[in-house]
């Protein structure tokens, strides 16, 4: 089993658990080598309510000042704060954290902690 298959196997278990909960929006994370993306998705999974990523101009401007890259913990922290601000502005205060099978450390942990500090509850 390779790295991608392991990640997909872990994500299926998580989504099965999330499906048991009714009417809960989920904060879904995806990371690549260069960028990190965060989406808040409806309980049915048919619409994206809020999204943030390192590709947004607001985030890029902050990254140019520090590192200029979107694939590090600093960038994940910025995206976490931004997704929490957007969610709270929309009236979402509580979500379920879906790490998409990625292990909870590094950039994933930094994004989650930043979102919590900005007021989003998991």
C-alpha positions, 0 to 999 in steps of 0.5 A: 500500500502506497502513501496515497492509498493509505491517505484515502483509506483513512479519509473514508473512515473519517467521512463515515463517522461524519456521516453519522452526525446529522446537519453538521458542516465540515471543514475539509482540508487539502494540501499539496506541496506548494499550497493548502486549501480549506473548504467548509462544505454542507452536510450533504456535501453538495455545496461549498459554503466558504473557502480559503487557500494560499492562492487568494491574493489576500494570502499571497500578499502576506506570504510575500512579506515573510516567505513567499511560499504557500507550502509551509506552516506559516501559510497554513496559519494564515489560511486557518485564520482566514477560513475562520473569519469567513465562516464566522461572518457567514454565521457558522461557529461550529464545524467538524474537522475533516483532515482528508486522511492527512496525518494531524501534524505540521501544516494540518495541525497549524491550520486547525489551531489557527482556526480554533484561535480565530473562534471556529469550534470543532 
